[in-house]
């Protein structure tokens, strides 16, 4: 894979038609059954991640990174819990939407936004979250990006990946026959063993993992600790 070209394509998609599609999925718009299942699965995933976060002891001045913040749904959850949050995304429109959402929620003082790729992140945070971002990358860049996220994490890392699954592979094949207006970007399935070995090499271990499946939304949510 030409990673530079692949990221440029993702940036163009999520800063254009993808922004419109995902803003609708993350919002309250009427959706097709396919997209509605993705919204329901994503909502369930965020609820579980929030529960796990609530069960983790944090200091009063804890910091958090939301890498691939999208329209800011989890950024706001972090800010409401008292975190000082840095929200980043590859797509400028997504970053702008997160900044606007934080302002409307009265949380702008707790949220800093910037356009950035995962590899550009250098600062360290108590909590790092990265949801439905790594699913777009095959094994080698996936491992590099997960290692970078782990290196930015002082305590708790929350992320999703697309696990190897016969059902998921079949859904991907079926999805190829749907009209382009109904399709997602290509999802890359990753072996569980690669996830655990990458985290171990970065000095982290999995303490929770849960498969979230709803219609066309299938990910594994992971909490890893330093």
C-alpha positions as CSV (number, residue, x, y, z in Angstrom):
1,X,0.0,0.0,0.0
2,X,1.1,3.5,-0.8
3,X,0.4,4.9,2.6
4,X,0.8,8.6,1.7
5,X,-1.7,8.2,-1.2
6,X,-4.1,6.2,1.0
7,X,-4.1,8.9,3.7
8,X,-4.6,11.6,1.0
9,X,-7.7,9.7,-0.2
10,X,-9.0,9.3,3.3
11,X,-8.5,13.0,4.0
12,X,-10.3,13.9,0.7
13,X,-13.2,11.6,1.5
14,X,-13.7,12.6,5.1
15,X,-13.3,16.3,4.2
16,X,-15.9,16.0,1.5
17,X,-18.7,13.6,0.8
18,X,-17.6,11.5,3.8
19,X,-18.1,14.5,6.1
20,X,-21.7,14.8,4.9
21,X,-22.4,11.1,5.3
22,X,-20.8,10.7,8.7
23,X,-22.3,13.9,10.1
24,X,-25.7,12.4,9.2
25,X,-24.8,9.0,10.8
26,X,-23.4,10.7,14.0
27,X,-26.4,13.0,14.1
28,X,-30.2,12.7,14.1
29,X,-31.0,12.6,10.4
30,X,-33.2,9.9,8.8
31,X,-31.0,7.1,7.5
32,X,-31.2,4.0,5.3
33,X,-31.3,0.7,7.2
34,X,-27.6,0.1,6.5
35,X,-26.5,3.5,7.9
36,X,-28.9,3.2,10.8
37,X,-27.2,0.0,11.9
38,X,-23.9,1.7,11.8
39,X,-25.2,4.6,13.9
40,X,-26.7,2.1,16.4
41,X,-23.4,0.1,16.6
42,X,-21.3,3.3,16.9
43,X,-23.6,4.6,19.7
44,X,-23.3,1.3,21.6
45,X,-19.5,1.4,21.2
46,X,-19.3,4.9,22.6
47,X,-21.5,4.0,25.6
48,X,-19.4,1.0,26.5
49,X,-16.2,3.1,26.2
50,X,-17.7,5.7,28.4
51,X,-18.6,3.1,31.0
52,X,-15.1,1.8,31.0
53,X,-13.7,5.3,31.3
54,X,-15.9,6.0,34.3
55,X,-14.6,2.9,36.1
56,X,-11.0,4.1,35.7
57,X,-9.5,6.3,38.4
58,X,-8.1,9.6,37.1
59,X,-6.6,12.7,38.6
60,X,-8.6,16.0,38.7
61,X,-6.3,17.6,36.0
62,X,-6.2,14.6,33.7
63,X,-5.6,15.1,30.0
64,X,-7.0,13.2,27.0
65,X,-6.5,12.9,23.3
66,X,-9.3,12.1,20.9
67,X,-7.4,11.0,17.8
68,X,-9.7,10.9,14.8
69,X,-12.3,12.9,16.6
70,X,-14.9,13.0,13.8
71,X,-17.7,15.4,14.8
72,X,-16.6,15.3,18.4
73,X,-19.0,12.9,20.1
74,X,-16.4,11.4,22.4
75,X,-14.5,14.6,22.7
76,X,-17.5,16.1,24.4
77,X,-17.9,13.0,26.7
78,X,-14.3,13.4,27.8
79,X,-14.7,17.2,28.4
80,X,-17.9,16.6,30.4
81,X,-15.9,14.3,32.7
82,X,-13.4,17.1,33.4
83,X,-10.6,16.2,31.0
84,X,-8.6,18.8,29.2
85,X,-9.0,17.3,25.7
86,X,-7.0,17.6,22.5
87,X,-9.2,16.6,19.5
88,X,-7.4,15.8,16.3
89,X,-8.5,14.6,12.9
90,X,-7.1,14.1,9.4
91,X,-10.0,16.1,7.9
92,X,-10.3,19.9,8.6
93,X,-14.1,19.8,8.3
94,X,-14.3,17.2,11.1
95,X,-12.0,19.3,13.3
96,X,-14.1,22.4,12.7
97,X,-17.3,20.5,13.5
98,X,-15.8,19.3,16.8
99,X,-14.8,22.9,17.7
100,X,-18.3,24.1,17.0
101,X,-19.8,21.3,19.0
102,X,-17.6,22.1,22.0
103,X,-18.6,25.8,21.8
104,X,-22.3,25.0,21.6
105,X,-22.0,22.6,24.6
106,X,-20.2,25.3,26.6
107,X,-17.1,23.2,26.8
108,X,-14.7,25.2,24.5
109,X,-12.4,26.0,27.4
110,X,-11.7,22.3,27.9
111,X,-11.2,21.4,24.2
112,X,-8.3,22.2,21.9
113,X,-8.7,21.1,18.3
114,X,-6.2,20.7,15.5
115,X,-5.8,19.0,12.2
116,X,-3.2,16.2,12.6
117,X,-2.3,12.7,11.5
118,X,-1.7,10.0,14.1
119,X,2.0,9.9,13.2
120,X,2.3,13.6,13.9
121,X,1.2,13.3,17.6
122,X,4.1,13.6,20.0
123,X,2.6,14.9,23.3
124,X,1.6,12.5,26.1
125,X,-1.9,12.2,27.6
126,X,-3.4,10.3,30.5
127,X,-6.1,8.9,28.2
128,X,-5.9,8.3,24.5
129,X,-9.0,7.4,22.5
130,X,-9.0,6.4,18.8
131,X,-12.3,5.1,17.5
132,X,-13.1,3.8,14.0
133,X,-9.8,5.2,12.6
134,X,-7.4,2.2,12.6
135,X,-10.1,0.2,10.8
136,X,-9.1,1.9,7.6
137,X,-5.5,0.6,7.6
138,X,-4.0,-2.9,6.9
139,X,-1.7,-4.7,9.2
140,X,1.7,-2.9,8.8
141,X,0.5,0.7,9.0
142,X,-2.1,-0.4,11.6
143,X,0.7,-1.6,13.9
144,X,2.7,1.5,13.4
145,X,-0.2,3.8,14.2
146,X,-1.3,1.7,17.2
147,X,2.3,1.9,18.6
148,X,2.3,5.7,18.1
149,X,-1.0,6.0,20.0
150,X,0.4,3.8,22.8
151,X,3.6,6.0,23.0
152,X,1.3,9.0,23.5
153,X,-0.5,7.3,26.4
154,X,0.4,7.6,30.0
155,X,-2.3,5.4,31.4
156,X,-5.4,4.3,29.4
157,X,-5.7,3.7,25.7
158,X,-9.2,3.1,24.2
159,X,-9.5,2.1,20.5
160,X,-11.4,0.0,18.0
161,X,-10.2,-2.3,15.2
162,X,-12.0,-4.5,12.8
163,X,-11.4,-8.2,13.8
164,X,-10.9,-11.1,11.5
165,X,-14.3,-12.6,11.0
166,X,-16.0,-14.8,8.4
167,X,-19.2,-12.9,8.8
168,X,-17.4,-9.5,8.5
169,X,-15.6,-10.7,5.3
170,X,-19.0,-11.8,3.9
171,X,-20.6,-8.4,4.7
172,X,-17.8,-6.6,3.0
173,X,-18.3,-8.7,-0.2
174,X,-22.1,-8.0,0.0
175,X,-21.4,-4.3,0.6
176,X,-19.6,-4.1,-2.7
177,X,-22.8,-4.7,-4.6
178,X,-24.6,-1.8,-2.9
179,X,-24.9,1.6,-4.6
180,X,-21.8,3.8,-4.0
181,X,-24.0,6.3,-2.1
182,X,-24.6,3.6,0.6
183,X,-21.0,2.2,0.9
184,X,-18.5,2.9,3.6
185,X,-14.8,3.2,3.0
186,X,-12.9,0.0,2.8
187,X,-12.5,-1.8,6.2
188,X,-9.3,-3.7,7.0
189,X,-9.5,-6.7,9.3
190,X,-6.7,-7.2,11.8
191,X,-5.7,-10.4,13.7
192,X,-6.2,-10.2,17.5
193,X,-2.7,-11.5,18.0
194,X,-1.2,-8.5,16.2
195,X,-3.1,-6.1,18.4
196,X,-1.9,-7.7,21.6
197,X,1.8,-8.0,20.4
198,X,1.9,-4.4,19.3
199,X,0.6,-3.2,22.6
200,X,3.0,-5.5,24.5
201,X,5.9,-4.1,22.6
202,X,4.8,-0.6,23.6
203,X,4.6,-1.6,27.3
204,X,0.8,-1.9,27.5
205,X,-1.6,-4.8,28.0
206,X,-5.2,-5.4,27.2
207,X,-7.4,-5.2,30.3
208,X,-10.8,-5.2,28.5
209,X,-12.0,-6.1,25.0
210,X,-15.6,-6.4,23.7
211,X,-16.9,-7.2,20.2
212,X,-19.6,-4.7,19.1
213,X,-21.8,-6.0,16.3
214,X,-24.9,-4.3,14.8
215,X,-25.9,-4.8,11.2
216,X,-23.0,-3.5,9.2
217,X,-21.0,-2.2,12.2
218,X,-18.5,-4.7,13.5
219,X,-15.5,-3.7,15.6
220,X,-13.7,-4.8,18.7
221,X,-13.4,-2.2,21.4
222,X,-10.2,-2.4,23.5
223,X,-9.0,-0.8,26.7
224,X,-5.3,-1.2,27.3
225,X,-3.4,0.0,30.3
226,X,0.2,1.1,30.9
